[in-house]
Amino acid sequence: MANHVALLLLLLLSLQLTASFSQQPGDDPDLPTLLKIKEQFGEQAALASWQPGTDHCNWAYAYCNQYRRVVAIFLQNVNITSTIPPAIGDLDQLHTISIDNIPGLHGPIPDTFGKLSRLSIFNIMRTSVSGSLPASLSRTNLTSVSFFGNMLTGRIPMSLQDLPHLTYFDASNNRLVGRIPPRLVSNGTRDSPLGLTLTNNRLTGPIPRTYARERYFMNFRVANNMLTGDAAFLFGRRKTVSDVDLSGNRLNFNLTGVVMPKNLLFLNMSRNRIYGGVPASLAQLKWLVTLDLSYNRLCGEIPTGGNMGRFKAEAYEHNKCLCGTPLPTC
């Protein structure tokens, strides 16, 4: 999340510099649309600068390119009580929408956003936005999405997996149901790191085995859902995976022979139905700083060596018959 915010801040600075060197107000095709957006937002003090007769490229929250076209909207920590204006979908040069920490924003994500063919970064975070994710978003050019911390319901549209450049998708802390689309994020033939975070929803079914093909995951977090079946295919010596959180599901597979990626930093598999033994490959991980295998059905002796000594008994408690340091001897 920190890297994601840093990139947005750099983009915001770039847009500010670009707007400051743009030409004087003239023929501005986005001006009527912005005024319509203001109207649809209602009487909001936060948009007081959006006044006819002033330069819209100097208005708060809307950012222009060198051609005076609005290419980004950033709304954060402002007092707005409204639904999302459908007219935003008429800003045909828009490539970034970032809306964060506006609890008064409610209602659905407009289907008109599907008209934004250039839209690449789309964030709606920590709001009261509800309803389902529009399938029309599959007609955009999304590369990075965060819907963290809203009230979204329904299924993740299967059509979103048709987005060819989507590498980061976060819809955690919502009320989504159904299955995970099998190709929701993919780096294709590129070497882009992937991020998939669906924690704290109501998703069901198995984790799609298609994710076994992806070698480079920045994070794979699906904690606190109702997922079932096998997840061993997420791991492997040739994989590059930093952060895996599978906790709080109903996953059921043998962990004994699983080979962990050498660069793994964070692993949480607690509160599942995982059986077998603690894999010996864990002792070979130099960078692992967090481990939680508690509340499963594991048995046998915990491997030693490497950095295994840093993990306390809490990492292994409430299993079937685990033993050895830091638990009682076998």
Backbone as numpy.savetxt, mean C-alpha at the origin, in Angstrom:
# Nx Ny Nz CAx CAy CAz Cx Cy Cz
6.57 3.30 4.03 5.73 4.50 4.03 6.60 5.76 4.03
7.75 5.76 4.78 8.62 6.93 4.86 9.19 7.27 3.50
9.67 6.26 2.74 10.22 6.50 1.42 9.15 7.06 0.49
7.94 6.54 0.65 6.82 6.97 -0.18 6.53 8.45 0.05
6.51 8.89 1.30 6.26 10.30 1.64 7.39 11.18 1.13
8.64 10.71 1.24 9.78 11.50 0.78 9.71 11.77 -0.71
9.31 10.77 -1.49 9.16 10.95 -2.93 8.09 11.98 -3.25
6.99 11.95 -2.50 5.92 12.92 -2.72 6.39 14.34 -2.40
7.19 14.49 -1.34 7.70 15.81 -0.98 8.63 16.36 -2.06
9.48 15.48 -2.63 10.35 15.91 -3.71 9.54 16.33 -4.93
8.49 15.58 -5.23 7.63 15.93 -6.35 6.94 17.26 -6.11
6.47 17.48 -4.89 5.81 18.74 -4.54 6.76 19.92 -4.73
8.00 19.79 -4.28 8.99 20.86 -4.43 9.24 21.15 -5.90
9.36 20.09 -6.71 9.59 20.26 -8.14 8.45 21.01 -8.79
7.22 20.67 -8.42 6.06 21.32 -9.00 5.99 22.79 -8.58
6.36 23.10 -7.34 6.37 24.48 -6.89 7.36 25.32 -7.69
8.55 24.77 -7.93 9.56 25.49 -8.70 9.11 25.69 -10.14
8.49 24.66 -10.71 8.01 24.76 -12.08 6.95 25.83 -12.21
6.00 25.85 -11.26 4.92 26.83 -11.32 5.45 28.25 -11.18
6.51 28.44 -10.38 7.02 29.78 -10.13 7.65 30.40 -11.36
8.10 29.57 -12.32 8.72 30.08 -13.54 7.78 30.02 -14.74
6.51 29.72 -14.51 5.56 29.59 -15.61 5.15 30.96 -16.12
4.48 30.95 -17.28 4.06 32.19 -17.88 2.88 32.79 -17.12
2.52 34.04 -17.51 1.44 34.74 -16.86 0.09 34.13 -17.24
-0.96 34.39 -16.44 -2.27 33.83 -16.72 -2.74 34.21 -18.13
-3.31 33.22 -18.80 -3.84 33.46 -20.13 -4.97 32.50 -20.38
-4.83 31.73 -21.43 -5.83 30.73 -21.75 -5.59 29.51 -20.88
-6.40 29.34 -19.85 -6.19 28.30 -18.85 -7.34 27.30 -18.88
-7.18 26.18 -19.61 -8.30 25.25 -19.77 -8.72 24.57 -18.47
-7.84 24.54 -17.45 -8.19 23.87 -16.20 -8.93 24.78 -15.22
-8.96 26.08 -15.50 -9.57 27.01 -14.56 -11.06 26.72 -14.31
-11.88 26.52 -15.36 -13.30 26.21 -15.11 -13.48 24.93 -14.30
-12.62 23.95 -14.54 -12.72 22.68 -13.80 -12.39 22.89 -12.33
-11.35 23.67 -12.05 -11.00 23.94 -10.66 -12.13 24.65 -9.92
-12.77 25.59 -10.60 -13.89 26.29 -9.96 -15.06 25.35 -9.72
-15.24 24.40 -10.62 -16.28 23.40 -10.42 -15.95 22.48 -9.24
-14.65 22.12 -9.13 -14.20 21.31 -7.99 -14.47 22.05 -6.69
-14.16 23.34 -6.67 -14.41 24.14 -5.47 -15.90 24.13 -5.13
-16.75 24.27 -6.15 -18.19 24.25 -5.93 -18.65 22.92 -5.35
-18.10 21.82 -5.87 -18.49 20.49 -5.39 -17.96 20.21 -3.99
-16.85 20.81 -3.62 -16.37 20.69 -2.25 -17.28 21.43 -1.27
-18.00 22.43 -1.76 -18.84 23.23 -0.87 -18.05 24.38 -0.28
-18.66 25.06 0.65 -18.00 26.21 1.29 -16.93 25.72 2.27
-15.70 25.70 1.82 -14.59 25.21 2.63 -13.57 26.34 2.78
-13.28 26.70 4.02 -12.31 27.78 4.27 -10.93 27.43 3.71
-10.62 26.13 3.63 -9.31 25.71 3.14 -9.08 26.12 1.69
-10.16 26.35 0.95 -10.05 26.70 -0.47 -10.32 28.18 -0.71
-10.07 29.00 0.28 -10.35 30.44 0.17 -9.54 31.10 -0.94
-8.36 30.55 -1.25 -7.52 31.16 -2.29 -8.01 30.84 -3.70
-8.95 29.92 -3.83 -9.45 29.54 -5.15 -10.49 30.58 -5.59
-10.04 31.69 -6.13 -10.91 32.80 -6.50 -10.76 33.14 -7.98
-11.88 33.33 -8.69 -11.81 33.78 -10.08 -11.03 35.10 -10.16
-10.30 35.26 -11.26 -9.52 36.47 -11.45 -8.13 36.42 -10.85
-7.79 35.31 -10.16 -6.43 35.13 -9.63 -5.76 33.98 -10.37
-4.47 33.89 -10.24 -3.70 32.88 -10.96 -3.89 31.52 -10.30
-4.54 30.60 -11.01 -4.84 29.29 -10.40 -3.58 28.48 -10.12
-2.46 28.82 -10.77 -1.21 28.11 -10.50 -0.60 28.52 -9.16
-1.17 29.56 -8.54 -0.75 29.95 -7.20 -1.75 29.55 -6.14
-2.80 28.86 -6.53 -3.80 28.40 -5.55 -3.23 27.28 -4.68
-3.66 27.26 -3.45 -3.22 26.20 -2.53 -3.70 24.84 -3.03
-2.83 23.85 -2.87 -3.15 22.43 -3.07 -3.18 21.99 -4.53
-3.18 22.90 -5.50 -3.16 22.52 -6.91 -1.85 23.01 -7.53
-1.18 22.15 -8.31 0.15 22.44 -8.81 0.18 22.27 -10.32
0.81 23.26 -10.99 0.83 23.31 -12.45 2.20 22.88 -13.00
2.19 22.46 -14.27 3.45 22.28 -14.99 3.79 23.57 -15.73
4.81 23.53 -16.58 5.26 24.75 -17.27 4.24 25.25 -18.28
3.28 24.41 -18.61 2.24 24.82 -19.55 0.96 25.26 -18.84
1.06 25.44 -17.52 -0.05 25.93 -16.70 -1.19 24.92 -16.61
-0.89 23.67 -16.84 -1.87 22.61 -16.67 -1.71 22.00 -15.28
-2.82 21.72 -14.63 -2.77 21.15 -13.28 -2.37 19.68 -13.39
-1.26 19.34 -12.75 -0.74 17.98 -12.82 -0.75 17.26 -11.47
-1.00 18.00 -10.38 -1.01 17.36 -9.07 -1.93 18.10 -8.11
-2.56 17.33 -7.23 -3.36 17.87 -6.14 -2.86 17.23 -4.85
-2.45 18.09 -3.89 -2.01 17.63 -2.58 -2.91 18.27 -1.53
-3.67 17.47 -0.82 -4.52 17.94 0.28 -4.15 17.17 1.53
-3.67 17.84 2.54 -3.20 17.15 3.74 -3.46 18.01 4.97
-4.01 17.36 6.01 -4.20 18.01 7.32 -5.02 19.29 7.21
-6.07 19.27 6.40 -6.93 20.45 6.28 -8.33 20.10 6.76
-9.07 21.09 7.15 -10.42 20.90 7.66 -11.42 21.00 6.51
-11.74 19.86 5.94 -12.72 19.78 4.86 -13.76 18.73 5.23
-15.00 19.10 5.16 -16.11 18.17 5.38 -16.91 18.11 4.09
-16.73 17.04 3.34 -17.32 16.97 2.01 -17.13 15.57 1.44
-17.77 15.33 0.33 -17.44 14.17 -0.50 -16.34 14.58 -1.48
-15.77 13.61 -2.18 -14.72 13.90 -3.16 -15.37 14.41 -4.45
-14.96 15.55 -4.96 -15.58 16.10 -6.17 -15.34 15.21 -7.40
-16.41 14.77 -8.07 -16.23 14.02 -9.32 -15.51 14.82 -10.40
-15.58 16.16 -10.33 -14.96 16.99 -11.36 -13.45 16.86 -11.39
-12.83 16.32 -10.34 -11.39 16.08 -10.38 -11.04 15.19 -11.58
-11.95 14.31 -11.94 -11.73 13.44 -13.09 -11.65 14.16 -14.42
-11.94 15.46 -14.45 -11.85 16.24 -15.69 -10.52 16.95 -15.85
-9.62 16.83 -14.87 -8.28 17.41 -14.99 -7.40 16.42 -15.76
-7.43 16.50 -17.08 -6.91 15.43 -17.92 -5.39 15.31 -17.94
-4.68 16.27 -17.33 -3.21 16.17 -17.23 -2.75 15.69 -15.85
-3.68 15.39 -14.98 -3.34 15.05 -13.60 -2.57 13.74 -13.53
-1.42 13.76 -12.85 -0.68 12.51 -12.64 -0.51 12.16 -11.16
-0.86 13.07 -10.24 -0.71 12.79 -8.82 -1.92 13.33 -8.05
-2.52 12.47 -7.24 -3.51 12.89 -6.25 -3.06 12.35 -4.91
-2.87 13.23 -3.94 -2.49 12.78 -2.60 -3.35 13.50 -1.57
-4.21 12.75 -0.92 -5.14 13.26 0.08 -4.86 12.51 1.38
-4.54 13.23 2.45 -4.09 12.55 3.66 -4.60 13.27 4.92
-5.10 12.48 5.85 -5.49 12.95 7.18 -6.55 14.05 7.13
-7.67 13.71 6.47 -8.83 14.61 6.40 -10.05 13.78 6.83
-10.28 13.65 8.13 -11.37 12.79 8.62 -12.75 13.19 8.12
-12.94 14.46 7.79 -14.24 14.91 7.33 -14.55 14.57 5.89
-13.57 14.06 5.16 -13.81 13.65 3.78 -14.49 12.30 3.78
-15.63 12.18 3.12 -16.43 10.96 3.19 -17.03 10.65 1.83
-17.81 9.56 1.80 -18.43 9.16 0.55 -17.48 8.36 -0.33
-17.90 8.02 -1.55 -17.12 7.12 -2.40 -16.02 7.82 -3.18
-15.10 7.02 -3.71 -14.14 7.50 -4.71 -14.90 7.60 -6.03
-14.94 8.77 -6.65 -15.75 8.93 -7.86 -15.29 8.02 -9.00
-16.25 7.46 -9.70 -15.94 6.63 -10.86 -15.29 7.44 -11.97
-15.49 8.76 -11.95 -14.91 9.63 -12.97 -13.38 9.64 -12.94
-12.79 9.18 -11.87 -11.33 9.13 -11.80 -10.76 8.19 -12.86
-11.58 7.30 -13.37 -11.15 6.41 -14.44 -10.80 7.15 -15.73
-11.21 8.42 -15.83 -10.87 9.22 -17.02 -9.46 9.77 -16.96
-8.81 9.65 -15.81 -7.48 10.24 -15.63 -6.42 9.30 -16.19
-6.25 9.32 -17.49 -5.37 8.35 -18.16 -3.91 8.53 -17.79
-3.53 9.70 -17.27 -2.14 9.95 -16.88 -1.89 9.72 -15.39
-2.92 9.41 -14.64 -2.77 9.30 -13.19 -1.82 8.17 -12.83
-0.75 8.52 -12.10 0.29 7.56 -11.74 0.34 7.29 -10.23
0.26 8.35 -9.42 0.31 8.22 -7.96 -1.04 8.64 -7.39
-1.66 7.75 -6.63 -3.00 8.01 -6.11 -3.05 7.59 -4.65
-3.14 8.58 -3.75 -3.19 8.31 -2.32 -4.44 8.95 -1.72
-5.23 8.14 -1.03 -6.29 8.65 -0.15 -6.10 7.92 1.17
-5.61 8.62 2.19 -5.20 8.00 3.44 -5.80 8.73 4.63
-6.21 7.95 5.62 -6.72 8.49 6.89 -7.87 9.47 6.67
-8.91 8.99 5.99 -10.13 9.76 5.78 -11.32 8.88 6.17
-12.53 9.38 5.94 -13.75 8.59 6.14 -14.35 8.15 4.81
-13.53 8.13 3.77 -13.99 7.69 2.45 -14.44 6.24 2.53
-15.57 5.94 1.91 -16.17 4.60 2.01 -16.59 4.12 0.63
-17.30 2.98 0.61 -17.73 2.42 -0.66 -16.65 1.53 -1.26
-16.87 1.10 -2.47 -15.95 0.16 -3.12 -14.91 0.89 -3.96
-13.84 0.17 -4.26 -12.82 0.71 -5.16 -13.36 0.68 -6.59
-13.32 1.79 -7.31 -13.86 1.79 -8.67 -13.03 0.93 -9.62
-13.70 0.05 -10.35 -13.01 -0.74 -11.37 -12.47 0.15 -12.48
-13.03 1.35 -12.62 -12.59 2.26 -13.68 -11.15 2.71 -13.50
-10.58 2.53 -12.30 -9.18 2.91 -12.08 -8.23 2.10 -12.96
-8.70 0.98 -13.48 -7.87 0.16 -14.37 -7.57 0.87 -15.68
-8.27 1.98 -15.96 -8.02 2.73 -17.20 -6.99 3.85 -16.99
-6.44 3.96 -15.80 -5.42 4.97 -15.51 -4.03 4.41 -15.78
-3.02 5.11 -15.31 -1.64 4.67 -15.49 -0.96 4.49 -14.14
-1.69 3.94 -13.17 -1.22 3.88 -11.80 0.06 3.06 -11.65
1.00 3.63 -10.89 2.21 2.91 -10.49 2.25 2.70 -8.98
1.63 3.63 -8.22 1.69 3.56 -6.76 0.35 4.03 -6.18
-0.20 3.22 -5.27 -1.52 3.49 -4.69 -1.46 3.28 -3.19
-2.06 4.19 -2.42 -2.27 3.95 -0.99 -3.67 4.39 -0.59
-4.45 3.42 -0.11 -5.78 3.69 0.44 -5.79 3.38 1.93
-4.66 3.57 2.58 -4.50 3.23 3.99 -5.47 4.01 4.88
-6.15 3.30 5.77 -6.89 3.94 6.85 -8.15 4.65 6.44
-9.00 4.00 5.66 -10.29 4.56 5.28 -11.41 3.61 5.73
-12.55 3.68 5.07 -13.67 2.79 5.39 -14.15 2.07 4.14
-13.21 1.71 3.28 -13.55 1.07 2.02 -14.09 -0.34 2.25
-15.07 -0.71 1.43 -15.70 -2.03 1.53 -15.70 -2.70 0.16
-16.24 -3.92 0.13 -16.32 -4.64 -1.14 -15.02 -5.32 -1.49
-14.94 -5.79 -2.72 -13.78 -6.54 -3.20 -12.78 -5.63 -3.89
-11.54 -6.08 -3.94 -10.54 -5.41 -4.76 -10.83 -5.79 -6.21
-11.14 -4.84 -7.08 -11.50 -5.19 -8.46 -10.40 -5.98 -9.16
-10.77 -7.10 -9.77 -9.80 -7.90 -10.52 -9.21 -7.10 -11.67
-9.95 -6.11 -12.17 -9.46 -5.33 -13.30 -8.20 -4.53 -12.95
-7.95 -4.28 -11.66 -6.78 -3.50 -11.27 -5.48 -4.24 -11.59
-5.56 -5.57 -11.71 -4.34 -6.30 -12.05 -3.95 -6.13 -13.52
-4.80 -5.45 -14.30 -4.45 -5.15 -15.68 -3.59 -3.90 -15.80
-3.38 -3.19 -14.69 -2.51 -2.02 -14.71 -1.06 -2.48 -14.92
-0.43 -2.12 -16.02 0.86 -2.74 -16.36 2.03 -2.26 -15.51
1.89 -1.10 -14.83 3.04 -0.52 -14.11 2.82 -0.43 -12.61
1.77 -1.05 -12.09 1.47 -0.94 -10.66 2.44 -1.81 -9.86
3.27 -1.16 -9.04 4.25 -1.90 -8.25 4.06 -1.72 -6.74
3.20 -0.77 -6.34 2.97 -0.53 -4.91 1.48 -0.36 -4.67
0.92 -1.20 -3.77 -0.51 -1.15 -3.49 -0.71 -1.35 -2.00
-1.29 -0.35 -1.34 -1.56 -0.41 0.09 -3.03 -0.08 0.31
-3.78 -1.06 0.79 -5.19 -0.83 1.14 -5.44 -1.32 2.56
-4.44 -1.18 3.42 -4.56 -1.66 4.79 -5.53 -0.80 5.60
-6.04 -1.39 6.67 -6.95 -0.71 7.60 -8.21 -0.21 6.90
-8.88 -1.14 6.21 -10.17 -0.89 5.61 -11.09 -2.06 5.95
-12.12 -2.28 5.15 -13.07 -3.38 5.40 -13.27 -4.19 4.13
-12.20 -4.40 3.39 -12.27 -5.10 2.12 -12.48 -6.59 2.34
-13.21 -7.22 1.41 -13.51 -8.64 1.49 -13.09 -9.32 0.19
-13.26 -10.66 0.17 -12.96 -11.41 -1.04 -11.51 -11.80 -1.15
-11.10 -12.14 -2.35 -9.77 -12.68 -2.60 -8.80 -11.62 -3.08
-7.51 -11.91 -2.90 -6.45 -11.06 -3.41 -6.30 -11.33 -4.90
-6.41 -10.32 -5.76 -6.17 -10.54 -7.19 -4.78 -11.14 -7.41
-4.66 -12.13 -8.29 -3.39 -12.87 -8.41 -2.24 -12.09 -9.01
-2.51 -10.97 -9.67 -1.42 -10.17 -10.25 -1.62 -8.70 -9.93
-1.97 -8.41 -8.69 -2.28 -7.03 -8.32 -1.07 -6.12 -8.46
0.10 -6.59 -8.05 1.35 -5.87 -8.30 2.29 -6.80 -9.04
3.06 -6.23 -9.94 3.99 -7.04 -10.72 5.08 -6.15 -11.28
6.32 -6.64 -11.28 7.39 -5.84 -11.89 7.70 -6.29 -13.30
6.93 -7.29 -13.80 7.10 -7.73 -15.18 8.53 -8.11 -15.46
9.10 -7.50 -16.49 10.50 -7.78 -16.84 11.45 -6.78 -16.19
10.91 -5.82 -15.43 11.76 -4.82 -14.78 12.24 -5.32 -13.43
13.16 -4.57 -12.83 13.72 -4.96 -11.55 13.19 -4.06 -10.44
11.94 -3.60 -10.59 11.36 -2.68 -9.61 10.95 -3.44 -8.35
11.22 -2.86 -7.16 10.75 -3.50 -5.93 9.24 -3.37 -5.81
8.61 -4.41 -5.30 7.15 -4.43 -5.16 6.75 -4.24 -3.71
5.59 -3.66 -3.51 5.03 -3.53 -2.17 3.55 -3.88 -2.21
3.12 -4.81 -1.37 1.71 -5.17 -1.26 1.35 -5.21 0.21
0.45 -4.32 0.65 0.05 -4.24 2.04 -1.47 -4.23 2.12
-2.02 -5.30 2.70 -3.48 -5.47 2.81 -3.87 -5.79 4.25
-3.08 -5.39 5.19 -3.28 -5.68 6.61 -4.61 -5.10 7.11
-5.22 -5.82 8.06 -6.43 -5.36 8.75 -7.59 -5.11 7.79
-7.96 -6.18 7.08 -9.16 -6.20 6.26 -9.92 -7.49 6.57
-10.76 -7.93 5.65 -11.53 -9.16 5.85 -11.38 -10.08 4.64
-10.16 -10.14 4.13 -9.89 -10.91 2.92 -9.88 -12.40 3.23
-10.29 -13.20 2.25 -10.41 -14.64 2.42 -9.71 -15.37 1.27
-9.66 -16.71 1.40 -9.06 -17.53 0.36 -7.55 -17.62 0.51
-6.90 -18.36 -0.37 -5.44 -18.50 -0.30 -4.72 -17.30 -0.89
-3.47 -17.13 -0.49 -2.60 -16.16 -1.15 -2.29 -16.72 -2.55
-2.52 -15.97 -3.62 -2.31 -16.51 -4.96 -0.87 -16.96 -5.19
-0.71 -18.15 -5.75 0.62 -18.70 -6.00 1.37 -17.92 -7.08
0.68 -17.08 -7.82 1.37 -16.27 -8.83 2.43 -15.38 -8.22
2.30 -15.06 -6.93 3.31 -14.21 -6.30 4.63 -14.94 -6.08
4.64 -16.24 -6.30 5.90 -16.99 -6.25 6.85 -16.56 -7.37
6.29 -16.01 -8.45 7.12 -15.61 -9.59 7.88 -14.31 -9.32
7.40 -13.52 -8.38 8.00 -12.22 -8.11 9.16 -12.38 -7.12
10.34 -11.96 -7.52 11.54 -12.19 -6.71 11.88 -11.02 -5.81
11.33 -9.83 -6.08 11.81 -8.63 -5.39 10.63 -7.93 -4.71
10.39 -8.28 -3.44 9.35 -7.65 -2.65 9.96 -6.78 -1.56
9.65 -5.50 -1.60 10.03 -4.60 -0.51 9.27 -5.01 0.75
7.96 -5.25 0.59 7.16 -5.77 1.69 5.98 -6.55 1.16
5.58 -7.54 1.94 4.39 -8.34 1.66 3.67 -8.49 2.99
2.63 -7.67 3.21 1.95 -7.61 4.50 0.46 -7.88 4.31
0.01 -8.97 4.86 -1.41 -9.34 4.74 -1.97 -9.75 6.10
-1.44 -9.19 7.17 -1.82 -9.58 8.52 -3.28 -9.27 8.81
-3.84 -10.06 9.73 -5.18 -9.82 10.28 -6.26 -9.80 9.20
-6.29 -10.89 8.44 -7.37 -11.18 7.51 -7.87 -12.58 7.84
-8.44 -13.28 6.87 -8.89 -14.65 7.06 -8.35 -15.55 5.96
-7.07 -15.34 5.62 -6.44 -16.06 4.53 -6.10 -17.49 4.96
-6.16 -18.40 4.01 -5.97 -19.82 4.29 -4.90 -20.41 3.37
-4.50 -21.65 3.68 -3.64 -22.41 2.77 -2.16 -22.17 2.98
-1.42 -22.33 1.89 0.04 -22.34 1.90 0.58 -20.96 1.57
1.68 -20.58 2.22 2.38 -19.35 1.88 3.88 -19.58 1.75
4.31 -20.85 1.75 5.74 -21.16 1.70 6.38 -20.66 0.42
5.60 -20.54 -0.66 6.15 -20.14 -1.95 6.61 -18.68 -1.97
6.26 -17.91 -0.95 6.73 -16.53 -0.88 8.22 -16.44 -0.57
8.79 -17.54 -0.07 10.17 -17.54 0.37 11.04 -18.31 -0.62
12.35 -18.27 -0.40 13.29 -18.98 -1.25 14.63 -18.28 -1.25
15.69 -19.04 -1.47 17.05 -18.48 -1.39 17.27 -17.38 -2.42
16.62 -17.49 -3.58 16.84 -16.51 -4.64 15.91 -15.31 -4.56
15.01 -15.31 -3.61 14.10 -14.20 -3.46 14.78 -13.02 -2.76
14.31 -11.81 -3.07 14.74 -10.61 -2.36 13.50 -10.06 -1.67
13.33 -10.40 -0.42 12.16 -9.99 0.35 12.64 -9.43 1.68
12.20 -8.22 2.01 12.68 -7.58 3.23 11.72 -7.72 4.40
10.42 -7.69 4.13 9.43 -7.51 5.20 8.22 -8.37 4.88
7.97 -9.38 5.70 6.83 -10.28 5.49 6.02 -10.36 6.78
4.74 -10.03 6.68 3.84 -10.13 7.83 2.60 -10.91 7.41
2.52 -12.16 7.87 1.40 -13.05 7.57 0.56 -13.32 8.80
0.77 -12.59 9.87 0.17 -12.91 11.17 -1.34 -12.75 11.15
-1.99 -13.45 12.08 -3.42 -13.28 12.30 -4.29 -13.77 11.17
-3.89 -14.89 10.54 -4.69 -15.49 9.49 -4.98 -16.95 9.83
-5.30 -17.76 8.83 -5.57 -19.18 9.04 -4.69 -20.02 8.13
-3.47 -19.55 7.93 -2.53 -20.23 7.04 -2.10 -21.56 7.65
-1.95 -22.56 6.80 -1.71 -23.92 7.26 -0.71 -24.59 6.31
0.57 -24.64 6.73 1.59 -25.28 5.88 2.78 -25.67 6.74
3.64 -26.53 6.18 4.81 -27.04 6.88 5.97 -26.07 6.70
6.49 -25.55 7.82 7.55 -24.55 7.77 8.95 -25.17 7.77
9.06 -26.45 8.02 10.36 -27.08 8.30 11.41 -26.80 7.23
11.10 -27.08 5.98 12.10 -26.98 4.93 12.13 -25.66 4.20
11.43 -24.67 4.68 11.38 -23.38 3.99 12.74 -22.68 4.09
13.23 -22.22 2.96 14.51 -21.51 2.92 14.22 -20.01 2.88
14.71 -19.30 3.86 14.42 -17.89 3.99 15.35 -17.04 3.11
14.83 -15.96 2.53 15.67 -15.04 1.75 16.74 -14.43 2.64
17.95 -14.29 2.15 19.08 -13.89 2.98 18.98 -12.44 3.48
18.19 -11.61 2.77 18.10 -10.20 3.18 16.88 -9.89 4.03
16.20 -10.92 4.54 14.98 -10.71 5.31 15.28 -9.93 6.59
14.46 -8.88 6.83 14.63 -8.04 8.02 13.53 -8.27 9.05
12.31 -8.53 8.58 11.14 -8.60 9.45 10.30 -9.80 9.03
9.98 -10.68 9.99 9.16 -11.86 9.71 8.19 -12.08 10.86
6.91 -12.02 10.55 5.86 -12.28 11.54 4.88 -13.28 10.94
4.84 -14.48 11.53 3.90 -15.52 11.11 2.99 -15.94 12.25
2.93 -15.15 13.28 2.19 -15.53 14.49 0.70 -15.67 14.22
0.05 -16.43 15.13 -1.40 -16.62 15.12 -1.92 -17.17 13.79
-1.32 -18.30 13.40 -1.79 -19.06 12.25 -1.91 -20.52 12.65
-1.87 -21.41 11.69 -1.93 -22.85 11.95 -0.74 -23.55 11.31
0.39 -22.88 11.34 1.61 -23.36 10.70 2.23 -24.46 11.56
2.68 -25.53 10.91 3.19 -26.69 11.63 4.61 -27.03 11.14
5.16 -28.12 11.67 6.54 -28.49 11.36 7.50 -27.88 12.35
8.75 -27.64 11.92 9.75 -27.08 12.81 10.22 -25.71 12.36
10.98 -25.06 13.23 11.58 -23.77 12.87 12.70 -24.05 11.87
12.66 -23.45 10.69 13.64 -23.80 9.65 15.07 -23.40 10.02
16.03 -24.27 9.69 17.44 -24.01 9.99 17.94 -22.77 9.26
17.31 -22.41 8.14 17.78 -21.27 7.35 17.65 -19.95 8.10
16.82 -19.90 9.16 16.70 -18.67 9.94 18.03 -18.30 10.61
18.80 -19.32 10.98 20.08 -19.07 11.66 21.12 -18.47 10.72
20.85 -18.48 9.42 21.80 -17.96 8.44 21.52 -16.50 8.08
20.48 -15.93 8.64 20.10 -14.56 8.28 20.86 -13.55 9.13
21.67 -12.71 8.49 22.49 -11.74 9.19 21.71 -10.51 9.60
20.62 -10.20 8.88 19.99 -8.90 9.07 18.62 -8.98 9.74
18.17 -10.18 10.06 16.84 -10.32 10.65 16.80 -9.66 12.03
15.89 -8.69 12.21 15.79 -7.98 13.48 14.48 -8.25 14.21
13.47 -8.73 13.49 12.18 -9.04 14.12 11.71 -10.41 13.68
11.35 -11.24 14.67 10.85 -12.59 14.39 9.73 -12.91 15.35
8.59 -13.39 14.82 7.49 -13.82 15.67 6.82 -15.02 15.03
6.99 -16.18 15.67 6.38 -17.44 15.22 5.38 -17.96 16.25
4.98 -17.14 17.18 4.13 -17.57 18.29 2.72 -17.95 17.83
2.04 -18.70 18.68 0.65 -19.11 18.45 0.48 -19.84 17.12
1.28 -20.92 16.97 1.14 -21.81 15.83 1.16 -23.25 16.34
1.56 -24.19 15.49 1.59 -25.61 15.86 2.97 -26.19 15.61
4.00 -25.39 15.83 5.37 -25.80 15.57 5.88 -26.72 16.66
6.86 -27.55 16.27 7.41 -28.54 17.20 8.89 -28.73 16.90
9.64 -29.25 17.88 11.04 -29.57 17.66 11.97 -28.53 18.25
13.27 -28.72 17.97 14.29 -27.87 18.56 14.52 -26.62 17.73
14.62 -25.49 18.42 14.87 -24.21 17.76 16.34 -24.17 17.33
16.63 -23.85 16.07 18.04 -23.81 15.63 18.82 -22.73 16.37
20.12 -22.92 16.45 20.99 -21.96 17.12 22.02 -21.42 16.13
22.79 -20.44 16.61 23.82 -19.86 15.76 23.34 -18.58 15.11
24.27 -17.90 14.45 23.93 -16.65 13.79 23.39 -15.63 14.79
22.28 -15.02 14.43 21.65 -14.02 15.29 20.47 -14.57 16.08
20.33 -15.90 16.15 19.17 -16.49 16.80 19.11 -16.12 18.28
20.25 -15.80 18.88 20.26 -15.47 20.29 19.56 -14.17 20.63
19.30 -13.34 19.66 18.66 -12.05 19.94 17.17 -12.17 20.18
16.55 -13.31 19.82 15.10 -13.44 19.90 14.68 -14.08 21.21
13.75 -13.45 21.90 13.31 -13.90 23.21 12.25 -14.99 23.09
11.86 -15.53 24.23 10.88 -16.62 24.27 9.55 -16.22 23.64
9.21 -14.93 23.70 7.94 -14.47 23.14 7.82 -14.75 21.65
8.93 -14.90 20.98 8.90 -15.17 19.54 8.41 -16.57 19.23
8.41 -17.46 20.24 8.09 -18.87 20.01 6.96 -19.39 20.89
6.43 -18.58 21.78 5.48 -19.09 22.76 4.17 -19.56 22.12
3.47 -20.43 22.87 2.17 -20.95 22.45 2.26 -21.71 21.13
3.23 -22.62 21.06 3.29 -23.57 19.97 3.08 -24.98 20.52
3.17 -25.98 19.68 2.82 -27.34 20.09 3.88 -27.94 21.00
5.13 -27.95 20.53 6.18 -28.56 21.36 7.56 -28.07 20.97
7.73 -26.77 20.85 9.04 -26.21 20.58 9.91 -26.30 21.84
11.21 -26.43 21.64 12.12 -26.49 22.78 13.49 -25.98 22.35
14.36 -25.78 23.35 15.69 -25.23 23.09 15.72 -23.74 23.24
16.89 -23.18 23.40 17.07 -21.75 23.66 16.28 -20.89 22.68
15.48 -19.94 23.22 15.37 -19.45 24.61 14.28 -20.16 25.44
13.71 -21.24 24.92 12.72 -22.02 25.65 13.43 -23.10 26.47
12.72 -23.84 27.29 13.35 -24.93 28.05 14.05 -25.93 27.13
15.07 -26.58 27.65 15.85 -27.53 26.85 14.99 -28.71 26.43
15.39 -29.33 25.34 14.62 -30.46 24.78 14.88 -31.74 25.59
